[in-house]
Amino acid sequence: MAEPWLPLDGVRVVDFSMFVPGPFASSILADLGADVIKVEPPRGDPGRGYVPVQFETENRNKRSIALDLKHPDSAAVVEKLVARADVVLEGFRPGVAKRLGIDYDTLAQHNGRLVYCSISGYGQTGPWRERPGHDVNYVAAAGALAFPGQWLKQPARSSLPIADMAGGSFAAIAILAALREGKGAYLDLSLFEAAFFLGAMRHSLDPKVDARAHLFPVNDIFETADGKRLTLGILEEHFWENFTQLAPDLAQERFSTDAKRRANGDELSRELERVLKAKTAAEWLRLCDERDVPVDLCVTPGEAVKHPQLVERKATERGHAKFPVWANGGRGGSVRKGTPGLGEHTREILVELGFDDAEIAELRKKQAVI
């Protein structure tokens, strides 16, 4: 069995962020070998209660220290944490980190080579810098809910927090770039701009862009006779020709080219709805596979995990999905440990930082840590 690919082994990350974006970013770093210390308030990251499922998945491979940043005695702990760190992440509204004494200017005094990443809704500058928001707000304001995802449907929100998870991914990329540069850096990441970047890359900045430019009537989701949903992925001409062998009544002149299929897309989409409902999902999966037509069943991750393809590629470990890149013939990254309990590693981390038993007892007594 190939050894896990852990290129970030030895990189130390202190993560003050909560909810989704920052923890998602640091989970990528942790999966690739970084030692991530999750700094939580005494009551814990609110994400533990808001979306417990995602909290569990994006905080594996980390250690938790429960530290009251509002307590004056916490400064000594922060100073020692940061002095040994390569990366710091925070996800507060602009100005909050400074009030807590964990802003870049303060922490850089303890460690000049620090890569410090601030993740906020709208960025550290600009008229919206202090505006409240969450993923659905950023996605809407960025233009990513202006276009439909299906030929005959209105725009709809994804189950995935697009801005939060894309922003976390961009943060991880920027952090790795800054580490490669080796000079220390202050990174200002806006979740709004992360969603805007995705939307603009997909749809351009043309205010008059065709709202269906990214859609194809034969590249869509359809219901089958047994109420299940299938995705057809037909773009290339040969896939369409293969599909019409299964549905000969669609081999019509008005649907004979991509341009004609788009021009008559409303009619074709309704015809496809009718055709797909004539057979069960299992029948369509078998027929399409036999004719080399791109098709897949809409399932949950819990159902997908049983697929032989994911089993063969060892896509999970310890009940978690693994980092989705293979390196050097082996699976990239690993799930080395589960999600920590609140403050589970407080004592362990304090000992590593050089605090003795008496000092740890005093910090606990004053409730600076738990």
C-alpha positions in Angstrom: 0.0 0.0 0.0 1.4 3.4 -1.0 2.3 5.8 1.7 0.1 8.9 1.9 1.3 12.0 0.2 1.9 14.6 3.0 4.0 17.4 1.4 3.0 19.8 4.1 4.4 17.7 6.9 6.2 20.1 9.2 4.0 23.1 8.3 2.2 24.6 11.3 -1.1 26.3 11.0 -3.0 28.2 13.7 -6.7 28.6 12.7 -8.8 31.1 14.5 -11.6 30.9 12.0 -15.1 29.3 12.5 -18.1 28.1 10.5 -17.1 26.9 6.9 -14.7 28.9 4.8 -11.6 29.1 7.0 -12.0 25.6 8.5 -12.4 24.2 4.9 -9.2 25.9 3.9 -7.3 24.5 6.8 -8.8 21.1 6.3 -7.1 20.9 2.9 -3.8 21.9 4.5 -4.3 19.3 7.3 -5.2 16.5 4.8 -1.9 17.2 3.1 0.1 16.9 6.3 0.1 20.3 8.0 -0.3 20.4 11.8 -3.4 22.5 12.2 -4.3 23.9 15.6 -7.9 24.9 15.8 -8.3 27.8 18.3 -11.9 27.8 19.6 -13.7 30.1 22.0 -14.7 28.5 25.3 -18.2 27.7 23.9 -16.7 26.2 20.8 -16.9 27.0 17.1 -20.6 27.8 16.4 -20.3 25.5 13.4 -20.4 22.6 15.9 -24.1 23.3 16.2 -25.2 25.0 13.0 -24.1 22.3 10.5 -22.7 19.5 12.6 -22.2 17.2 9.6 -19.9 19.7 7.8 -18.1 20.6 11.1 -17.2 16.9 11.5 -15.9 16.6 7.9 -13.9 19.8 7.7 -12.2 19.6 11.1 -10.7 16.1 10.9 -6.9 15.9 11.2 -6.8 18.9 13.5 -6.1 19.6 17.2 -8.4 21.8 19.3 -7.4 24.3 22.0 -10.2 26.2 23.7 -8.9 29.7 24.4 -10.7 32.8 25.5 -9.2 35.5 23.2 -11.0 38.2 25.2 -9.1 37.2 28.4 -5.9 39.2 28.9 -3.9 36.1 29.8 -4.6 34.6 26.4 -2.1 36.9 24.8 0.8 34.9 26.1 -0.6 31.7 24.6 -1.3 33.4 21.3 2.3 34.8 21.2 3.8 31.4 21.7 1.4 29.7 19.2 2.2 32.3 16.5 6.0 32.3 17.1 6.0 28.6 16.1 3.5 28.9 13.3 3.9 29.2 9.5 0.3 30.1 8.8 -2.5 31.9 10.6 -6.1 32.0 9.5 -8.9 34.2 10.7 -12.5 34.6 9.5 -13.9 37.5 11.5 -15.5 40.7 10.2 -12.9 43.4 9.5 -11.7 45.0 12.7 -12.6 42.1 15.1 -9.2 40.4 14.8 -7.5 43.7 15.9 -9.8 44.0 18.9 -8.9 40.5 19.9 -5.2 41.1 19.5 -4.8 38.6 16.7 -4.5 40.9 13.7 -1.6 40.7 11.3 0.3 43.7 12.5 0.3 42.4 16.1 1.2 38.8 15.3 3.8 39.7 12.7 5.8 41.3 15.6 6.2 37.8 17.0 6.9 36.1 13.6 8.0 38.1 10.6 7.8 35.2 8.2 4.1 34.5 9.0 1.6 33.8 6.2 -1.6 35.4 7.5 -4.9 35.0 5.7 -8.0 37.0 6.6 -11.2 35.5 5.2 -14.3 37.8 5.3 -17.5 38.3 3.5 -16.7 41.3 1.4 -13.0 42.0 2.0 -11.0 44.2 4.4 -11.6 47.4 2.4 -14.5 49.0 0.4 -17.9 50.3 1.3 -19.3 46.8 2.1 -16.3 45.7 4.3 -18.5 45.6 7.5 -21.7 44.4 5.8 -23.1 41.2 7.3 -23.7 38.2 5.0 -23.5 34.5 4.4 -22.9 32.3 1.4 -26.3 32.8 -0.3 -25.8 36.6 -0.1 -22.3 36.5 -1.6 -23.5 34.1 -4.4 -26.5 36.3 -5.3 -24.6 39.6 -5.2 -21.8 38.2 -7.3 -24.2 37.2 -10.2 -24.0 33.5 -9.7 -27.8 33.1 -9.2 -28.7 35.1 -12.3 -28.5 32.1 -14.6 -30.4 28.8 -14.7 -28.7 25.5 -14.2 -31.2 23.6 -16.4 -32.7 24.3 -19.7 -36.4 24.8 -18.6 -35.8 25.7 -15.0 -35.3 29.0 -13.1 -32.0 29.7 -11.3 -31.8 27.7 -8.1 -29.4 27.6 -5.2 -26.9 24.7 -4.9 -26.8 22.5 -1.8 -23.1 23.4 -1.7 -22.1 26.7 -0.1 -20.3 27.8 -3.3 -18.7 31.0 -2.0 -17.7 29.5 1.3 -16.1 26.4 -0.2 -14.6 28.1 -3.2 -13.3 30.9 -0.9 -11.7 28.3 1.3 -10.1 26.6 -1.7 -8.7 29.9 -3.0 -7.4 30.7 0.5 -5.5 27.3 0.6 -4.1 28.0 -2.9 -2.9 31.5 -1.9 -1.4 30.2 1.4 0.6 27.6 -0.5 1.8 30.2 -3.0 2.9 32.5 -0.2 4.7 29.6 1.6 6.4 28.9 -1.7 7.5 32.5 -1.9 8.9 32.3 1.5 8.7 35.9 2.6 5.6 36.0 4.8 2.5 37.6 3.5 -0.9 39.2 4.5 -3.7 37.7 2.4 -7.1 39.4 2.2 -9.7 37.0 0.8 -13.3 38.1 0.1 -16.0 35.4 -0.2 -18.0 37.7 -2.4 -15.1 38.1 -4.8 -14.6 34.3 -4.7 -18.1 33.8 -6.0 -17.7 36.7 -8.4 -14.5 35.1 -9.8 -16.4 31.8 -10.4 -19.4 33.6 -12.0 -17.3 35.8 -14.3 -15.1 32.8 -15.4 -18.3 30.9 -16.3 -20.4 33.7 -17.8 -18.0 36.5 -18.6 -18.5 40.2 -17.8 -20.7 40.9 -20.8 -24.0 42.3 -19.3 -25.8 41.1 -22.4 -24.5 37.5 -22.3 -26.9 34.9 -23.5 -28.5 33.4 -20.3 -28.5 30.0 -21.9 -25.0 30.2 -23.4 -23.7 27.6 -20.9 -26.7 25.3 -21.2 -27.5 22.5 -23.7 -31.0 20.8 -23.7 -29.3 17.4 -24.0 -27.0 18.0 -21.1 -29.5 18.1 -18.3 -31.4 16.3 -15.5 -34.5 14.1 -16.3 -36.9 12.0 -14.3 -37.4 8.4 -15.1 -40.4 6.0 -14.9 -39.6 5.1 -11.3 -39.2 8.7 -10.1 -35.4 8.7 -10.0 -33.4 11.4 -11.7 -30.7 10.8 -14.4 -28.2 13.2 -15.8 -27.5 13.1 -19.6 -24.1 14.5 -20.5 -24.6 14.8 -24.3 -22.5 17.5 -25.9 -20.5 15.9 -28.7 -22.3 14.9 -31.9 -21.4 11.2 -31.7 -23.0 11.0 -28.2 -26.2 12.4 -29.7 -26.1 9.9 -32.5 -25.6 7.1 -30.0 -28.6 8.3 -28.0 -30.9 8.5 -30.9 -30.3 4.8 -31.5 -32.1 4.3 -28.1 -34.7 6.9 -28.9 -35.2 6.8 -32.7 -38.2 9.2 -32.7 -35.7 12.0 -31.7 -33.6 11.5 -34.9 -35.4 14.4 -36.5 -34.0 17.1 -38.8 -34.9 19.9 -36.3 -32.6 18.2 -33.8 -29.9 17.1 -36.2 -27.1 19.5 -35.2 -26.1 21.2 -32.0 -27.3 24.6 -33.4 -30.7 23.2 -34.3 -31.0 21.4 -30.9 -30.3 24.7 -29.2 -32.7 26.6 -31.5 -35.4 24.1 -30.7 -34.3 23.5 -27.2 -37.6 24.0 -25.4 -39.3 21.4 -27.6 -36.3 19.0 -27.4 -36.2 19.3 -23.6 -39.9 18.4 -23.3 -39.4 15.5 -25.7 -36.5 14.2 -23.7 -38.6 14.5 -20.5 -41.2 12.3 -22.2 -38.7 9.8 -23.5 -36.8 9.4 -20.2 -40.0 8.8 -18.3 -40.8 5.8 -20.5 -38.2 3.6 -18.8 -36.7 3.1 -15.3 -33.4 4.5 -14.2 -31.8 1.0 -14.2 -33.0 0.4 -17.8 -31.6 3.7 -19.0 -28.3 3.2 -17.2 -27.9 -0.2 -18.9 -28.9 1.0 -22.3 -26.8 4.2 -22.2 -23.7 2.3 -21.0 -24.2 -0.2 -23.9 -24.3 2.7 -26.4 -21.5 4.8 -24.9 -23.8 7.6 -23.8 -22.7 9.7 -20.8 -25.3 9.1 -18.1 -25.4 9.0 -14.3 -27.9 8.6 -11.5 -28.4 11.5 -9.1 -27.4 10.1 -5.7 -26.3 11.2 -2.3 -22.6 11.1 -1.2 -23.7 8.3 1.2 -24.9 6.3 -1.8 -22.0 7.3 -4.1 -19.4 6.0 -1.5 -20.5 2.4 -2.3 -19.7 2.7 -6.0 -16.9 0.4 -7.1 -15.1 3.3 -8.7 -14.7 5.1 -5.4 -14.0 1.9 -3.6 -11.2 1.0 -6.1 -9.7 4.4 -5.8 -9.8 4.4 -2.0 -11.7 7.7 -1.9 -12.5 7.4 1.8 -10.7 6.8 5.1 -12.0 6.6 8.6 -15.5 7.5 7.4 -14.4 10.7 5.6 -13.8 11.6 1.9 -10.1 12.0 1.2 -8.3 14.8 -0.6 -9.3 14.0 -4.3 -5.9 13.9 -5.9 -3.5 11.0 -6.4 0.2 11.7 -6.3 3.1 9.4 -7.4 0.7 6.5 -7.8 -0.7 6.8 -4.3 -3.7 8.6 -2.8 -2.9 12.2 -1.9 -3.2 13.2 1.7 -4.8 11.1 4.5 -7.3 11.2 7.2 -5.0 10.5 10.1 -7.4 11.3 12.9 -11.0 12.3 13.5 -12.6 15.6 14.5 -11.4 16.9 17.9 -13.6 17.6 20.8 -13.7 21.1 22.1 -10.4 21.8 23.8 -9.4 18.2 23.5 -5.7 19.1 22.9 -5.5 22.2 25.1 -3.1 20.7 27.6 -1.0 18.9 25.0 -0.6 22.1 23.0 0.3 24.2 26.1 2.9 21.7 27.1 4.4 21.9 23.6 4.5 25.7 23.9 6.6 25.4 27.1 3.9 26.1 29.8 4.5 24.1 33.0 1.9 22.5 35.1 1.5 25.4 37.4 1.1 27.9 34.6 -1.5 25.6 32.9 -3.4 25.3 36.2 -3.4 29.1 36.6 -4.7 29.6 33.0 -7.5 27.1 33.7 -8.3 28.7 37.0 -8.7 32.1 35.4 -10.7 30.4 32.6 -8.4 31.8 29.9 -8.3 28.2 28.6 -10.5 25.2 29.2 
